[in-house]
Amino acid sequence: MSGKGDARRPIDENEYRDNYDKIFGKKNKRKVKVDEEPFHIRNAKHLIDVKLKWEEKQKNKRDSKEDS
């Protein structure tokens, strides 16, 4: 009679260890360089530059219309 806990299921030990490591093993954390500027700050600076250029173009357009 095979009841709960009588006998272990036959398993492939190597496959079990590999799968265990995949699930519970050490995670590969991405290292962030300290001297690099974070993405959100670079993105904000870029957006500010784009807005300033756009405002300058709008100002130039208004000035050229007023001169005409």
GIQUILIN-V795678 format. One record per backbone hydrogen bond with DSSP energy under -0.5 kcal/mol. CO is the residue of the C=O (numbers start at 1). NH is the residue of the N-H. Records with the same first field share a line. If there is no record, write none. Layout:
BEGIN
CO=NH  NH
END
This chain:
BEGIN
1=3
3=6
11=13
12=16
13=17
14=18
15=19
16=20
17=21
18=22
19=23
20=24
21=25
27=29
33=36
38=42
39=43
40=44
41=45
42=46
43=47
44=48
45=49
46=50
47=51
48=52
49=53
50=54
51=55
52=56
53=57
54=58
55=59
56=60
57=61
58=62
59=63
60=64
61=65
62=66
63=67
64=68
END
